[in-house]
Each structure stands twice: as C-alpha cells, then as structure tokens.
Amino acid sequence: MDQFFTNARLIDPETQTDEIGSLLVRDGTIVGRGGPGDAAPEGATVIDCDGRALAPGIVDWGVKIGEPGERHKESFRSAGLAAAGGGVTTIIARPDTLPPIDTPEALEFVARRAADAPVNIHHMAALTKSREGREMVEIGFLTDLGAVAFTDGVRVVRDTKLLTRCMTYARGLNALIVGHPQEAGLSAGAAATSGKFASLYGIPAVSPMAEVMGLDRDLALVTMTGCRWHADQITTAASLPALERARKAGLDVTAGISIHHLTLNEFDVGDYRTFFRFTPPLRSEDDRQAMVQAVADGVIDVIASFHTPQDEESKRLPFEAAAPGAVGLQTLLPAALRLYHQGGLSLPQLFRAMSLNPARRLGLSAGRLSEGAPADLILFDPDAPFLMDRFALLSKSKNTPFDGARMQGRVMGTWVAGRRVFGESA
C-alpha cells in the first residue's frame, strides 16, 4: 500500500535542508519526494502533515533495557512503547545488563526478547567477559550474530595490554569498539564536577581532566591498532582538541554526547535532586555551550538519550549514593528542541546527530529521507508546548530530570517501515 505524506516540513539531515514538500512510501520504503503541490498517486493513503515537521526516526545509541535481570525497571516492550512515543524508531541497546550480554547465548536471548517491541532494536555486546576487564569476549561469534558494537559501558578497561588485544582483534573483523573516556582511578566515586559549587555542596567530585586523560590513552591505543572507535560521551571542552587531532591524523574515530550534558549543567543539581546524578557528572555552563558548538561543527557526531531506567529505591538515597542515569526515550526530542529554540542548532543539524550519523556509524540504512531508505519516520510539532509529567512517561521507571519542566515539541506520529506505531491510528 502506498502512503503519501503531504504538506510536510521535510527535515533532511543528509542535505541539511528544511523545506515544505511531500514524501511517497511504498511497502515500507521511501520511493520518492515531491514539492508542496504534488498530487497523491491514485489509491494511496494520504497523510496530511499540516505543515508539521517530518524527519527520519531517531536512532538512539546507548539505551539500557532491564532484560535480563532488571525487568522491573524496563522491559523490551515498555522501552519500545516509550521509544515510539518519543519518535525513536531504532534502539541501540547497551550490554550492561544482569548478567551482561557477553556470550552468543545471551545475545540470542535478548534478540528474541526484542521481537516484542514495536521499534527496531539492535544490540551492542560487552567487550570483556562479565564487563570485568580481564578476558576478551568472542568478538567474531557475537559479530556474526548481529552485535553492532562492543563496549563495557561506564566500566573502563584498565588493563591497556588487554584493551590493545581487543582493539587489534576488532580491527581484523572491522568491529566497532565503544569506549568511555575516563581515568578510572580519578573518577571513582565522583558524583559532581570539581569546583566551587561541588565543594560548597559537599559532593564527591572529579576534575574534567579525568575525561581528557582517559581520552588521550584510548586515542593512543587507537593510533597503535588502527581500530574503529567511538567515544560514548565527550562532555568537556578540554577533550575537543584531542578529537580534532585524531580526525586530522586519519583515525577512524567518532564521538557522542548525552542530551542531558547538552541541556543541563552542574548547577541543576541544586537541591541534591538525584534525578540529576549522571556518569560522567554534569559539567559547567561553559562546557555545555562548547559541546553544543561542537555538535554544530561536527566534532561531536552523535546525540543520544543514554536512557538509564532506575527504580525509586535506587534514586531515593543521598546524592552520591544514588544510582546514576535517567530515562530519556521520550524526553530526547523535546530536550533537543531546546537547543533549536535557543538558536544553537538547526533541525537538520539535530537530526544529523540523532538519526543520520548514528545509523551511518553502525552500518544501518535508517536515518535518511532519500529514495530507498526505510520509512522510519517521525511527525512532530516543534513548537507545541507542554508540561513534562514523569508519571505520563511510558517507561516503567520515571527517573527524569525534566519532571515538571516546560518543554516544546510533541510527537504526532511514528512509523517503522511504513507501519504506524504511535499516533492516532497506531
């Protein structure tokens, strides 16, 4: 069946354009684009977008799902519903589960469970067994089963000889390694960025230089091994020169950042509210602004939610003892639109970082509006205001720092391969 999206504000991250037009979808694939006055093909289902924005669905890289082991925090089903409600059509799931996704059997299990979700789900696997940094996983077997990348998450592999072996082996298989740039000794136990504010509030803190030190080490190993490598979160301006040098040297290196580090700063901790407890911790306003500019300049490639569901018992603790992270599948888009409304990033720039770049880096065909791309689409009103209510979120866990915030940007419809998974007729 043909679907004809008309009177749409097409947000194209490939061409960096934002213009009124139409889009034709056939059998779940985009087959053509047209102007604002083009007529629908005979027999096509017409979807009038009424001037709202139509963009490629978000590819959210680094989503924590509680299966196996913590299904009470998030299941594949609940994560999929939350993703559809937030315009996320592809989830890239993290392996830091209980137990971790570190064997072919574990990967097969979560792949079967993911079939319960209404959106696409791809899986990363752990880099070392049990994420303990002592023994490499079976990268070849896991790649054959569909693992799109390998990471131990926020657990830094301290053994540089082991990490070198992992990188060398991954290079031979063209596998992607995702690192967490931190100097593990310095950052252990830290809940804030060091400075006057953290000292005043008595919160254990770490210097941003811990990130720089970790990044420098990992980039040195990438130079030595030639592997494909991605930094999961770059959060401080002092890290940017090293990234730029690596790119100029021809290294196959990319970098990401969480939406929370792009839209919040260290002062948001305020009254010790643990929904603002993150790893790495929130940075200074100067760093936040530098990160927004880095996304605009293409130095940072990917914006993600780093969706990390935590139950009430994990968060209702003293600030430094609370579990870090926040849910973000439904708040990624409206939070990112803050940057658009503030003039920091255009809509095509945002979707380049949230859709096109992560899809390209992971070898997926999503993230585009061009002919032949899958019809993974999001229709949204970037100006629609609303008051965020965490209890209205579709995730099982409700730990969002945006609870009670005034936000703009409401998703009107989400399609995966042409099938509507959120909206009026979903």
N, C-alpha and C positions, 0 to 999 in steps of 0.2 A: 504494500500500500504506500502511495506517495503522500508525503506531508509537505505542506508549503507554508513556511513561516514568512508572513508578510508584514510590512510596516515595522520592521525590526531595526533597532540601532545596533548594527553589527560591530562587535568588538573583536578585531582580528590581531592577535599577538604576533603573527608572522609578518604581516605587512605594516604593523604598528598604525593601523587605521581605525577610525571611529566614525562610521557613516551609516545613513539610513539605506536599507536595502531589503532583499528577500533571500531566502535560503530554501533549496529543494532537497528533500531527503527521500531516498528510496531504499527499502529493505534494510534500514538501519545504517545507511551510509550517505554521506553528503555527496550529491551528484551535480550540484550547480548553485550558482549565486546570480542574483539579478539586481536590478535597480528598484527604486521605490514604487514605480508604476507598473511593474511587470504583472501580468495576469497569471493566475494559478493554472497548472495543467489540468486538463479535463479529468474529473474523477478524484482529484487529490483532496485530502483533508486540509482545509485552510485553518491556520492558527494565526489570528491577528494579534501581533505583539503590542499594538497600540503605542508604538514609539519607545517601548522599554528596551533595555539592553539585552542582547542575545550574544552569549560568549561561549567558548569551549568550556566544558565542565572542568572543575578544579581537580588537579592531581595532587592529593595531599600526601606528602612524603614524610613518613615517620609517625604513623598512628599506632598507639598502644591499644590492643584489644585483649581482654582478660582471659581469652581461651588459649591454652588450658590454664587451669589453676585459680583464676580470679574472675570467674564468670559473673559473680555478684557485682563486680564493678563495671563490666562491659562485656556483652556478647557480640558475636558477628552480626546477629540480627539487629540488635539495638544500635550498634555502630553504623550499620548500613542504613537504617532509617534516619539516624541523625545526619549522616553524610548526605543523603538525598535531600533532606530538609535544608541543608546548608549549601547546596549546589556542588557538592563534591561527588564526582562521578567515578573516580578511581582512588582507592585507598592503597597506600604502600605501607603494609603492616610491619611493625617492629618485632624483633625476635626475643625481647626481654620479658618473656612470659614465665610461668612457673609450671613445669620446667621450661627452659629456653628452647627455641627452635634450633637445635644444633645437630640433628640427625635426619636422615631421609625419612624415617618413620614419623618423626614429629612434624616434618614439613607436609607429608602426605595427609596427616590428620587434620592440620589446620586448613589445608586446601579443600578437603571435603567439607569441613565445617563452614567455610566461607561461601559455599554454594547457597547457603541460607540467606545471604544478604542481597538486597536489590541493586547494589552497585558493583563495579569491578573491584576485585581485591587481589593484589599481588603481594608476595611475601619476601622480606629480607630474612636471611638466616644469620645465626651467630657466627662470629669469626673464629672463636675458640670454644672448646667444649665447656659447657656449663657457664660460659662467659667468665671463666676464671683466669684467662690469660696464660695458660700453661701448655695447652696442646691444640694444634690446629684442627678445625673440623674438616670433613670430607668435601672440600670445595667443589670438586668435579662432579660427584654424585648429586650434590644439592643444586648445582647449576643445571644439570640435566633434568632435574625435577621442577625447575622453574624459579629458583631463587634469583631475584633480580639484583641483589647486592648482599654484602656481608659486613656485619657490624656487631660489636659488643655493646653498643649503645653508650651510655654515660660511663661505663667501666673502661677506663683507659688501660690498654695493654702496656704494662710497664717493661716487660722483657723485650728490649729492642732487637735482640737476635731472633726471637720467635716472630715478632712483627715483621722483620725483614724476610723471613722464610714465607710467611703468609703472603706478603706483597709479591714476592718472586713467583710463587706458585700461582697466585691470582693473575699475574701478568700473562703467564703461559696459557691461561684459559680465557683471557680477556674479561675476567670478572672484575666487578667494581667493589672497592673497599670504601666503607663509610667510617670516617674517624671522628672522634670527639676531642677537639684540641683543648687539652688542659694538662698542666703539670700536676699529676695526681697527688703528690705529697703536699703541695701548697694548698690545693683546693679542697682537701679532705675536711669535711665537717663545716664548710663555709655555707652561709645562708644569705649573705649580702656582699656587695662590692665594697671593698675597704675605702675608708674616707671619713670625713667628719660626721656624716649622717649615721653611718653604721656604728661608729664609736659612741655617739650620743645615745643611740637606742640600745646599745649593748648587745648587738647581734654579731655572732662569729662571722668574720668577713675574709675575703681573699682579694688580692690585687688583680686587676685585669691582666697584668703581666703573666699570670699563670696560663692564660689562654695563648698569649704570644709565644711563651716558651714551649708549650705543647705543640703549637702550630709549626714552629721552626723545626722541632725534632721530626715531626711527621713529614714535612716537606723535604727535609734532608734525606729521609728514607725513600721517599718517592723519587727523588733525583737519582738515588743509587739503584733502585729497582726498575724504574720506568712503568710502574703500575698505574692503573686508572684509580683515582682517589677523589673522594668528596668529603668536605668538612660539613658535619651536620649543622653546627651553629657557630657562626662568627658574629661576635656581639660587641667588639670594641674597636675603635678607630686605629689603635696601635697594631692590629692584626692585618690591616689592609695593605700596607706596603709589601709584606711578605707574599701575599696572594698575587699582587700585581707582578712582582719579580718572578714568581713561579710561572705565571702565564707567559711573560716575555721570554722566559727560558724554554718555552715549548712543552712544559709539563702538562699532562692530561689531568688537570685539577679544576674542580668546581667547588662552590660553597653555598651554604644555605643559612637561613635565619628563621627564628620563630616569629610569628605575628606579635607575640607578647613583647619581645625585645624591640620590635619596631614601633609599638604604640604605647608602651608603658616605660616608666623609668624608676630609679631607686626610691624616689620619694613616695611612690604609690604604696609602698609597704605601710606607710602612715601609722595606723593604729594596730600594727602587728597582725593584720589580717592574713591568714595563712594561704588564702587563695592567690596571693602574690608571691608565694615561695616557689622559686624555679631553680633549675640547674641548667646552665650557669645562672647566677643571680642577676636580677635586673641591674642595668648599668646607669651611668649618668645621662643627663639630658643631652650633653654634647655628643656622647657616644651614640645615643639613639638617633640624633639628627644625622650623624655621619653615616649610620647604617642605611637610613632612607636614601641618602645621596648615593651610596654605594650600589643600592638596588637600581636606582635610576641610571647610573653609569654602566651597569652590567658587571661590576666587580663581584657583587653577590648575585648568584644566579637564581636561587630558589627561595620562595616564601612558603612556609608550612605552618600548620597549627601545632604540631608536636602534641597532639591530643593525648593526654595522660589522665585517665579517669582514676579518681581516688574516692573512697567512701568517707562518710562523715567521721568515722573513728580515726582515720588516717590524718585528717585535717584538724580536728579539734584537739590540738596539742600546742605546747609552746612553739613559737615560730621556728626556732632552729631544729626542733624535734619533729615537726610536721613533715609528712611526705611531700616531695616537690611535684610540681606539674599542675596542669589544668586541662579540662576538656576544651575542645576547640573546633570540632567539626562543623557546628552550626554558627560559631562566632567568628570564624576565619574571614568570611566575606565582609560582614558589616564592620569588623575591626579594620580590615584592609581599606575599606572605603573611607575611613577616617583620613587616611593618607591622601586619597583622591580629593576629598572635600577641602583638605588643608592646602592643596596645591602642590604637594610633594611628589606625587606620582600620577600619571595619566592612567585611564582604564586599560589601554593596550599594554602599558608597562607593567601594571599589576598582573594582568593575565599572562604576560610573558613569563613572569616569575612564578605564578601559581599554577599554570597549566602547561604552556609550551615547553619551557626549559626542563622541568622535572620529567616530562614524557620523553623528550629527546635524550636526556642523560641516561634514562633507564631503558631506552630502546623500544618505547611504546609508540603506537600510532596515534594516540589521543592528543588533545591539547591544541587542535587546529580547526579552522573553519574552511579549509581548502577541499577541493574535489578529491574524493577517495578516502577522506578521513571518516572515522566512525562518528555517528550522530550522537555524541555525548555532549549534551548542551545544557546551558543554564539560562533561564529567562529571569531577569530581576529588575527591580526598580531601584536605582542607586540613591534616589532622594527620599524614599519612603521612610518616615521617622517611626521609631517605636521605642518602648522602654523594655530593656532586657530583663526577663524574669527567669532565673535559673531553673525554676520548677516547671517551666514550659519546655525545656530542652528535652529532646527525645533520647539522649544518652541515659544510661542507668545512673551514672554518677552526675552530680550537679556542681562540681567544683570549678566555677568560672570566675575570674577576676572582674568580669564585666557585669556581674549581677547588679541590677538597679541603674545601670548606665543608660543614658540617652544615646541611641545609635541611629544610623541611617543605612538603608539597604535591605530590602525584603525580597526573598526568593519567591517568584511566582510559579515557576515550573522547572522541573529537572527531567531530562531524558537520557537514558542509557541505551545506546544502539537503536535510537528511534523510539524506544518504549518509555512512556511517561511513568516515572517512579515517584514523583512528587508534584502536587498541584491539584487543580480542580478535578481532573478525571483520572488521577492515579489510583 
